[in-house]
Structure formats: C-alpha cells, structure tokens
C-alpha cells in the first residue's frame, strides 16, 4: 500500500520547484526595492547639497550706481567714508541689513596692499520705497555709508571693500582713490 503512494512523486518535485522559484522572486523583489529606495534617497541628498551650494555661491545683493568717497576734512588728504547703494538681485531672498550699533548682520571689511580690517562701522539709509523693516527686499534700495577713517585711505590707493551678507556670496568692490583727495569723489 505504501508502495503505491510513493511511486509517482513528479507532482511533488514540481511543487517544490515552484515554491523555490517564488521564494527567489520575492527575495529579488525585496533587494530591488531596497536598492531603488537607497538610490532615490541619495538622489534627494544630492539635490539638497546642490541647492545648498547654489545658495552659498549666488549673491543676494548687487551694487547699483556709483561708489562715492568723501573727505569731511578730519585728516587732510584722507578719505573718511565710502558710500554706495545696494539692491536685491532679481529673484533673491530678502537680506537682513539690521543697523544696530555693534551687531550688524552684514559685515563689511577693508583691505589694501598694507592692511586688512575685517569689520568696519557702517550705517544704512533707504532710497525711495521702503516698507519700514530692516530687510532689503525686491524693489528697495539701501544706501550704505562705510566709515573708512581708521584705514588711513589716501590718494592713489587701490583698495577693496568686502560686503559679507548673512547668506550668499561676498561682494568685492575694488576701487582706486584719485590722485588728489577732494570733499566728494566718484571712485573708478
């Protein structure tokens, strides 16, 4: 009687093969899902890194108009202040240009062939429309007056002002003072 039960086992072998095949397909599906998930996650991390890098490289402000040097007569033949106007670049995020004594969010540095001053005192005045807050926003112009009296900036001196906003790229303004220092001068 038991001989008849074990004579034809071909159906049982096909069933075992089908189960093994299904197990391989399930395991392969799990591995494929894991690999695809890891790939999409790394792609998202890559996008975040790219956008973060672009934010750091793109400048959020641009200088508009002339750069003016002034000598108020304090020390003969030396520039006391440099005045320029900045605006937000098209599509840029607003920049906090809070002007409170000792805690400016935008840092302005000075350098020439003989010295480097990392943080100069500066003040801000608004030109034209301003909504009353300290954010430089689209359509607003801010006139920045930088005190360079401590730099002993005389005639025929090539210098650079570095405008460092809280986010975005540093703006370098490289200019040369004229041969004769006067009360008001346009720098080139």
C-alpha distance (Angstrom), angle and dihedral (degrees) to the residues before:
residue distance angle dihedral
X1 . . .
X2 3.77 . .
X3 3.80 89.2 .
X4 3.78 90.2 65.5
X5 3.79 92.8 51.9
X6 3.79 94.5 53.7
X7 3.80 100.4 39.5
X8 3.83 99.2 88.6
X9 3.82 110.9 38.3
X10 3.83 97.1 152.2
X11 3.81 92.6 107.0
X12 3.76 91.1 53.6
X13 3.86 91.9 51.9
X14 3.82 91.5 50.5
X15 3.81 90.2 50.2
X16 3.82 91.5 50.8
X17 3.80 90.8 48.9
X18 3.82 91.1 50.2
X19 3.81 91.3 50.5
X20 3.82 91.6 49.8
X21 3.82 90.9 47.6
X22 3.81 91.5 50.7
X23 3.82 90.3 48.5
X24 3.84 90.7 52.8
X25 3.81 91.3 48.9
X26 3.82 91.9 50.2
X27 3.81 93.0 47.9
X28 3.81 91.3 47.0
X29 3.82 90.1 50.2
X30 3.80 91.7 51.8
X31 3.83 91.4 49.9
X32 3.82 91.6 46.9
X33 3.81 91.4 50.4
X34 3.82 90.9 48.8
X35 3.79 92.6 50.0
X36 3.82 93.2 46.6
X37 3.80 91.5 47.8
X38 3.80 91.2 50.7
X39 3.81 90.3 48.0
X40 3.80 94.3 52.0
X41 3.81 91.0 45.4
X42 3.81 91.5 52.5
X43 3.81 89.5 47.1
X44 3.82 89.7 54.6
X45 3.81 90.7 49.0
X46 3.82 89.0 49.8
X47 3.81 91.3 52.1
X48 3.81 90.7 50.2
X49 3.80 90.4 51.7
X50 3.81 92.1 49.0
X51 3.81 94.1 49.5
X52 3.78 91.5 45.1
X53 3.80 89.9 51.5
X54 3.79 92.7 48.5
X55 3.79 90.6 50.6
X56 3.78 90.1 54.2
X57 3.80 94.6 46.8
X58 3.78 101.4 42.6
X59 3.74 115.3 83.4
X60 3.77 115.5 -127.8
X61 3.81 95.6 -161.6
X62 3.79 134.8 47.9
X63 3.80 132.1 -166.2
X64 3.80 113.4 -113.4
X65 3.78 122.2 -160.8
X66 3.80 131.0 -16.4
X67 3.77 130.1 -14.5
X68 3.79 110.9 -131.2
X69 3.82 128.7 -161.0
X70 3.79 120.3 -158.2
X71 3.78 133.5 -163.0
X72 3.78 110.9 -162.1
X73 3.81 91.8 -172.4
X74 3.82 97.8 -102.1
X75 3.82 98.8 124.9
X76 3.80 113.2 13.8
X77 3.80 113.9 -110.6
X78 3.83 96.4 8.8
X79 3.80 130.5 111.8
X80 3.80 113.6 -121.4
X81 3.81 102.4 -175.1
X82 3.78 140.5 15.5
X83 3.81 117.0 -152.8
X84 3.82 126.9 -163.9
X85 3.80 138.4 155.0
X86 3.81 124.7 -124.4
X87 3.78 131.8 -167.1
X88 3.76 134.9 -176.2
X89 3.79 114.7 -93.5
X90 3.78 116.1 -115.7
X91 3.78 109.7 -78.8
X92 3.81 92.6 6.1
X93 3.77 124.6 141.1
X94 3.82 117.2 -107.6
X95 3.82 114.3 -88.9
X96 3.80 122.1 -139.9
X97 3.80 105.8 -128.4
X98 3.80 96.1 174.2
X99 3.79 109.1 174.0
X100 3.77 107.5 -156.9
X101 3.77 121.9 141.2
X102 3.78 110.5 -85.7
X103 3.80 97.6 -5.5
X104 3.78 107.9 76.2
X105 3.79 112.2 158.2
X106 3.80 90.8 -151.7
X107 3.81 111.3 62.6
X108 3.81 120.4 -153.2
X109 3.79 119.6 -161.8
X110 3.81 132.5 -172.1
X111 3.79 131.1 -147.0
X112 3.77 137.5 168.9
X113 3.82 134.7 157.5
X114 3.79 93.6 -68.7
X115 3.81 108.1 31.7
X116 3.78 148.8 24.3
X117 3.79 123.5 -152.7
X118 3.79 111.4 -175.2
X119 3.79 100.8 -165.1
X120 3.79 124.6 31.7
X121 3.79 126.9 -178.2
X122 3.79 114.0 -107.5
X123 3.78 140.1 169.8
X124 3.76 133.0 -152.6
X125 3.79 133.6 -138.1
X126 3.78 125.7 -178.8
X127 3.79 121.7 -124.5
X128 3.80 117.1 -155.0
X129 3.80 119.4 -27.6
X130 3.80 120.4 20.5
X131 3.78 126.8 160.4
X132 3.81 92.5 -143.0
X133 3.81 100.5 -102.9
X134 3.80 127.8 105.3
X135 3.80 94.7 -111.6
X136 3.79 119.3 109.2
X137 3.79 100.4 -135.9
X138 3.78 137.1 175.6
X139 3.80 111.0 -61.5
X140 3.83 95.3 17.2
X141 3.81 126.9 114.2
X142 3.79 123.1 -155.2
X143 3.80 121.7 -162.6
X144 3.80 109.8 -149.3
X145 3.81 120.8 -160.8
X146 3.81 113.1 -162.7
X147 3.81 120.5 -160.6
X148 3.83 105.9 -136.0
X149 3.82 95.9 163.6
X150 3.82 91.3 113.1
X151 3.80 91.5 56.7
X152 3.83 95.5 65.2
X153 3.81 90.0 -133.7
X154 3.80 106.2 -170.8
X155 3.80 136.4 170.9
X156 3.82 123.6 -50.9
X157 3.80 92.5 14.7
X158 3.78 121.4 144.2
X159 3.81 110.0 -147.4
X160 3.80 141.0 164.1
X161 3.79 129.9 -141.8
X162 3.81 113.5 -155.7
X163 3.80 114.1 -153.4
X164 3.80 108.0 -160.8
X165 3.83 113.2 -170.6
X166 3.82 120.2 -165.6
X167 3.83 89.6 -104.9
X168 3.76 131.0 17.8
X169 3.76 133.9 35.7
X170 3.79 127.1 -36.4
X171 3.80 114.9 -102.6
X172 3.81 113.7 -138.8
X173 3.81 117.8 -156.6
X174 3.81 108.2 -168.3
X175 3.79 115.4 -173.8
X176 3.81 141.2 152.9
X177 3.77 124.7 -133.9
X178 3.81 116.2 -126.6
X179 3.81 124.9 -103.7
X180 3.81 91.6 -100.1
X181 3.80 121.9 39.6
X182 3.80 111.1 -135.0
X183 3.80 134.2 175.8
X184 3.85 93.8 -91.1
X185 3.80 124.9 15.5
X186 3.80 134.5 173.5
X187 3.79 108.2 -134.9
X188 3.77 121.7 -138.6
